[in-house]
């Protein structure tokens, strides 16, 4: 019974900014002496502390009741994004406040060892620069391009049987390794693994453009097209973790549209490199914003392919909201405008549309949310 009461008290403090002893009694359903004992335990473990001063808005002629709050900054989680062109790290405290966000570009041809190593080094740097100690990091989760996760099963997308009319992409060499084991070994601790786009959608519901949406279609426009579906506030994984994988459908024309975008952006920049840089892409979108006809046509082709994938999911789910995210979403209305126009042309009863508030930080934030949920679940678990 004491363990159940303690777990209930922990939950109460996680769900409220601060609590008095009387409020603990009411929420947990225990007597005053029991509440005092629970608080003493949480204080001794460093989980809560007494709040100094009156809460904002509180007025009282007498001495205010003592209030207690979670020591949120002493408990941290790490979210990691391992993508084709970058690795990124988000560190959040127990309240979900972001205390550090770091990113680093990586070569698109980098193999598993180098890519996972770059992410691990960035985590180490981010933890140090955030002022946290490694002992304060209670959970780590990682979103990886081309990985599917269904329960405890983690697989690379290239290991899944795929039809000939699909363009299946994963990170170079990741289909040859046990992803979960390799990442956990390099990070020297167990790491939760999930699909990067699913985590991006979860982040939008947590801290982004979809906080009020129940059902959501999320489109992730980067070098690759990704998508996710949220139903009743939960990511819809599907039978094998492959739900919303419209980005693999060649019929959308995404690969051709992105090849043209890459070609035109390098041409505009006068680049002879094999692949356009982020700066090259930004220059092309700026040209489109200024009315350059070739740039406008190039962006429109990308928007049309993206909208075709979105409308397919919209017809399947009939969501409250469509969110456009990913690195290309940061171009604003240059891409969002034609995307919404093509989506309207191919959808029945177009749902509300919003551009991501998180952009290319969404995957790392979604991974941090996964890590935070994991840590909270362990905090609230009652051992027999």
N, C-alpha and C positions, 0 to 999 in steps of 0.2 A: 504493500500500500504506500509506503514511503517513497519508493521509486516511481510509482505512478503519480503521486502528488508532486514530486520533484520535476518530473517530465512536464506536467501540466503547468507548473510555475515557470519553467523555462519557456514553454510555448507562449504563456501570457506576456512575458517580458519581450519576446521576439515580436509580438503583435501590437505592442503599445510603446509609445515613446517613453513613458515612465509610469510607475505605479506606487501607491502607498501600501502600507501593510493591510489596511482595510480593503483596498481594492484587490489585493492578492487573495484575501479571505473570500471575497465575493466571487471572483472569477474562477478560482480553483475549487471553491466549495469546501473550505476547511475552517477550523476554529482559529482564533487569534493566536494561541500558543503554537499551533502547528505552522501557521504562516510565519511566525517569528523564527521558528526552527528552520523552515525552508529558506528564508532570507539569510539566516546566519550561514547556512551551507553554501549558498550562491555567492555570498560575500567572501567567504574563506577561500573559495575556488577562483576568485577573481573574475567571475562572470558578470556580476553587477556591482554598482557602487552607489553611494548616496549622492543625490543631486543637490548641488549647492545653489541657494537662492530660490526664489519663487518661479514657477513656470509662467511663461508669457500669458497675461490676461487674468492670472489668479489674484483675487483680492480677498483679504480676510483681516478682521480686526484683531484676532488672536494669533497665537503662534501657529504657523502652518504645519500640517502633517509632514512627516519625513517622507521624501520620495526617493525612489531608486530607479536606476536605468542600466541597461546593458552596456558593458565596456566594449562597444562595437569595434573600436580601433585596435584592440588587442587580438582580434580574431580576423584573419584575412583569408581570401581564396584567390586563386589564379586561374584566369581563362586564357587560353592560347589559340591562336589562329595560324595554322600551317597551310599556306596556299601556294599557288603556282609561282607567284612573283613576289611574295612577301611573307614574313612571319610577323605576328603582332601579339602583344601581351596586354591584358587588362587585369589589374589588381583591385579587388573590392573588399570593403570591410563587411562586418556582419549585418549591417543595415543596407547593404547594396550600394553604398557610396563608392564611387570610383576614386581611388587614391593614387593610381598610376596608370598611364596608357603609353605604351611604346610600340614602335614598329620598325622594321628593317627590310629593305629590299633584298631579294635573293635571286640568283640566276634561275631562269625557267628550266634549264636542263639539269639542275642539281639533283643528285641521287638522294636516297633515304638518309644515309648516315650524315651527309653534309646538311641536309635540310632540317632534320630533327636536332642535330647538334647546334645549328644556328638558333633554333627556337629555344633550346635549353640555355644557351648562353644569354639570350635576350631576357629570359625569365630571371636568371641570376642577377643581371644588371638592373632590371626593373625592381626587383625585391630590394636590392641594396639602395637604389636611388629613392625608393619610397620611404625609407627609414624603417622598414619592417625587418624582422629577423626571420630566418627560415623556419624557426620553431613556431612562429605565429601563423604560418601558412597551413591551414587545416585541410584543404582539398585543392586538387588541380584537375582541370578538365581541358580537353583539347578538341577543337573542330578542325577537320582535315578534308581538303578537297578530294572528292572521289571515294570517300569512305562511306559505307553504309553500316548502321548499327541497329540491331533489332534485339532488344533485351541484352543478354550478355554476349551475343554474337557480333563480332566486328569483322567486316570483310572489305576488301578493296573492290571497287565497282567492276574492274576488269576481270575479276574471277567469276562474275555472274554471267550465265549464258545470255547472249544478246543477239537480236536479229540483225540481218545484213543491212537493213535500212536505218540503223542507229549509229550515231557517232558517240561512242562511249569514251570518256576521258577520265583519267586519274593521274596522280603525280608520278613522275618517272620512277620506275623501280618499286613502287609501293605494292604492286601486285605480286611481288616476289618475297615479301616479308610478312611476318606476323605483326601487324601494325601496333596493336595494343601492347604486346610484349616489348617491342623495340622502343616505343616511346617511353614506357614505364621504366625500362632499364636505363635509358639515357637520362631520365629525370630523377632516377634513384628513389622512386616511390610509385605507388599505384596511381595511374592517371586514367580518368574517365575519357572515353573516346566517343565522338559523335560526328555526324555529317555536318559540314560547315554551314550549309544553307539552312538546314533545320534550326541550327543554333541562331543564325541571323534572324530568322522569323520569330523565334522565342524572345530574342532581345528586343525586337520591335514591340512585342506585346508587353514586355517588362518595363522598358524605359523609352520607347520610341514613339512611332506614329500610330500604333495600334493598341494603345493601352485600354481603350474603351470598346474594342471589337471582340465579339464572341467567335465569329467565323471569319477566316482571313485567307486570302491568297497572296503569297509573297513572291515577288519576282526579283531575282538577284542578277543584275546586269554588270558583269565584269568582263574579263577576257573570255570567260565561259558563261553560259546561261544556266542559272540554277533556279529552282522553285521549291516552295514548300506550302503545305496546307495546314491550317490550324482550324480545328473543329471543337466547339465548346471549350475554347481556351487551351486545348491540348494539341501538340503536334501530331498529325496523322501520319504514322509510319507506314501503314499498309502491311500486307502479309509478310514481306521479306525486308521491310525497311526501304522500299523503292518507290513509295508514293510520290507523286508530283514530278517524276523524272522526265519531264517534257523536254528538257534541254538536250537530251540525247537524240531527239527526233530530227533527222535530216530534212524532213519535209517542211520544217519551219524556215529553213534557209539561214539559220543563225551563223553557221560556219562561213558561208559565202559572204554574208553581210559583214562579219568581223574581218574577213580577209580583205575586203574592199576598204573598210575603215582603216585597217593597218596600212594598206598600200597608199591610200590618199593622204594619210597623216604623215607618212615618211616622205612622200613626194612634196607635200607642202613645206616640210622642214628641210628639204634638200638632203635627206639622210640616206646613206648607203648601207645602213645597218640592216641586219636580217629581220629585226623586229622593232616596232615603234616603241618609243619611251612614253612614260606618262606625260611628259612635257609636250611631245609630238601630238598626243591625243587631245590634250587641252587646247593646243593651238588650232586643231581642226574644229573642235566644238566652238571655239571663239569665232572662227571664220564663218561657221554656220549661223551663229548668232548675229553676225554682221551681214548676212544675206548672200554669202558666196554660194553660187548655184551648185557647184560640185559638192561642196561640203554639206549643203542642205540635203541633196539627194542621198549622199552617203549616210548621214545620220537618220534620214527617213527610212532607209532600208533596214537599218538596225532596229529602229522603233517598230517597224511592221513585223519583223520576225519575233521580237519580244512580245508584241501584242497578240500574235497568233497563239503563242504558248500560253499566255495569260487567259485568253478567251476560252481556250480548251478547258482550263481548270475552273474558270468562272461558271461555265455551263455544267460542269460536274458537281460543283459544291454550292453554287448560289450564295456566295459569301456576303457578309456585311461590308467588307472593305477589300480593296486591292492596294498593296503597298509596293512601290518600286524602290528597290534598294541596290546595294553594291556600289562599287567605285564610280561607275558611269552615272549613277543617280545624282552625283554631286555636280553634274553639269546643269542641273536645274531644269528650267522650262525648255531648254534647247532640245533635250531628249524627252522630257516628260510631256511636252505639248503634243508632238506627233505620236508618241506612245498612246496617250489618252484618246487621240483622234482615231487611231487604228483600232483601239480596243472598243470604242463606242460603235465603230462600223461593223464589228464582228461579234457583238455581245447582245443578248437579250436582257433588257432591264438593267443597264449598267450600274454596278454598285458604286459606292463612294470610292474615290481614289485619292491617295496621298503619296507624297514622296517621303522616303525614309528620313528620319531625323538623325540617324546614326551613321549612314554611309558605309564606308569600308571598315569602320570600327565595330560593326554589328556582330561579326562572328566571334571576336574575342570577348565581347560583352555577353553574348549568349553562352559562351563556354564558362564564363565566370558565374552566370546564373545557374548553370548546371552544377558547377562545383559548390555553389552556395546551397542549393537544394540538397545536395548529397551531405554536406556538413550538418545542415539543420536536421535532416532525417536521422543522422547518427546521434545528434544531441538529444533528440526526442525518443530514441529507441529505448525501450525498457527491457533490460536483460533479465532473463528468468533466474 
